Amino acid sequence: MKDEIKKLDDMILFLKSFMDSIYKSYGTLSREVVFSAMVIKKTIDILETAKFTLKNYIISVQISLMRLLCDNAIAIESVNELGLEKVMDMINNNIQVNTVMVDEEQNMSDGYLKRKVSERYKGFDRLYRFASSGVHFSKTAIGGAFYEDKDGKIVMNVDCGNKELKKEIIENNGRLITLSKVIVDMLKNIVTTKKKKK
């Protein structure tokens, strides 16, 4: 698990450096800086918590963290759709993005934004659904509470963690890193696009 934790540490260091470069490029607490700091801080908090889930084999919480990273990407996509100024005004006024109507029948729901992210980042919708299945009570949740022992007997497990799912936990860690890279790429798009329009 040390190698997996190092991957998270490396991503956290990269995110901090990325935030520094955004701040330096604007030089003030512009909307771009504030929005980026909000997203990057939340991403770093999630990755720091992911280290704990790795060390303790807590796959259920790890999958929930994956869903939170998906939500970060969805928040960035709302900026692509509505513009940074409008989204920041909505955040400051406690207005949810899903109250905005895209057309007469479609609001700007998580599902709508998820589809938009998936157009540029193939597989994002599958990852979102997988992470959602871990958050809600589902077959994934049932699978964490039971396992098959070496004799083929089904054993209940209500202790913390799932050491028997080490392979899956490592795969999920890779997904957390990939989602972090998607978040960075999406933020770069917003920051550079907005700077060009000034």
N, C-alpha and C positions, 0 to 999 in steps of 0.2 A: 504493500500500500504506500510505501514511501515515495515511489516513483509517481503514483497518482496524486499524492498530496503536493509533490513538487510541481506538477502541472498546474494545479490550482494556485499555488504560490506564485508561479511565473506569470499566470494570467492576471492575478491581483496586482503584481508589480507593473505589468504592462498597462493595465487600466489606470493606475495612478499616474504613470508617465504620460499617457494619452490625455488625461484630464489636465495635467500641467501644461501640455502643449496647446490645448484648446484655450485655456485661460491666458497664456502668453500671447496667443495670436489675436485675442480680442482686447486684452489689457484692462477690461472693466467687467463688472458683473452684468453683462448683457443677458438678454433672454437665452441666447445660445449657451452661454456659460452656465447659467442657473439650471436650465433644462438638462444639459449634459451632466452637471454635477449631481443632480437628483437621480438620474438613471445610473450613472457610474457608481455612486455611493450604494444604491440599492443592490446593484450587481455584485459589488465587492462584499457587502454584508451576506448576500446569498452564498457566494463562493467560500467565505470564511466559515459559514455554517456547514457547507458541504464537506469541509475537512473533518468536522466532527462526525458527520454521518458515515464517511469513509472509514474512519478509525474504529467506529463502533458497529459497522455493517447495518446501519439503519436505512434500509432501502425505501421504506414507506415515506420517510421524511425527505430522503434524497429525491424521490420522484416529485414530491410536492415542491421542492426547491426548483426543479426543472420547470414546473408549471409557472412559478413566479418569474423565472427568466423569460418564459414565453410572453408573460404579461408585460415585461419591459419592452420586448420587441413590438408588441401590439400598441403600447403607448407611443413609441416612436413612429409607428405607422400612422397613428392619428394625426401627428404633426405633418406627415407627408400629405394627408388628405385635407386637413383644415388650415394648415399654416401654423407656425410657431406662436405668433402673436395671439391668435384666437385660442389655441390650446392652453397657453399660459394664463390668459384671462379666465378661461373656464376653471382651471386648477385653483386660481386665486379666489374664485367665487364659489367653490365647491359644487361646480356643475359637472355632471358626468357626460363623457363623450357620447355615450349611447342615447342621449336625449336628442342628438342631432339627426335629422332625417336626410338620408342620401337622395331619396326620391320619395314618391307618394307612399310606397310600400316598404321601403328598406331603411331601417335606422342604422346608425354606425355602431353596430353591436360588435362584441368580441369575435363572433363568427365571421362577420363581414371583414373586419380588419385582419383576421387570421388568413382568410382567402387572399387578401391583397398581399400580405407578406409572402405567402406561398407562391405567388406569381413570380417573385424574384429569387426566393430561396426554396428550392424544390425540397419537399419532404417536411417542411415546417408544419404543415397541417397534420401530418401523421404523428409527428413528435408532440404536438399540442394535444391531440386526442389521447395518445399514450399517457402523457403526464396527467391529463384530466382523469383518466381511469384510475390512476394511483391516488389522486386526491379524494375522489368519491368512493363510497363503498361499492366494490365491484369484484370481479374474479381476481384481479390483481391483489386487492386487499385480503381476500380469502386465502390466496396463495401464500401470503406472508405469515399467516397464522398457523399454517400446517406445512409439513414437509414429509417426504418419504425417506425413511431411514435405510441403512444398508441391507436390511432384511426385507425391504419392500413394505414395511408397515407404515401406515399414516400416523404421524405423531403431531400432537398439538404443540405449538410454540407461542407462548404469550410472554416470553422473556424479551428483553430489549435486543433488537438486531436480528439479522439472518445471515450467519456466517456461511451457511450452505449456499447462499446466493452470491458468493464473492465474484464470480464471472460477470453476472448481471450488474453488480454494483460498479465494477470497473468499466463496463460498457456505458452505463449511465453517466459515469464521470466524464467519459469522452463526449457524451451528448451535452453535458453542462459546459464544457470547453467550447464545443462547436457553437452553442447558443450564445456564449459570450462573444465569440468572433463575429457572429451575425449582428449582435447589438453594436459592436464597435463599427462595423461596416455601415450599418444604418445611421449611426450618429455622424460618421464622417460625411455621409451624404447630406445631412441636414446642415452641419456646420459649414462645409465648403459651399453648398448651394446658397445659403443665406449670406455668406460673406461676399459672394460674387454679385448679389443683388444690391448691395449697399452702394 
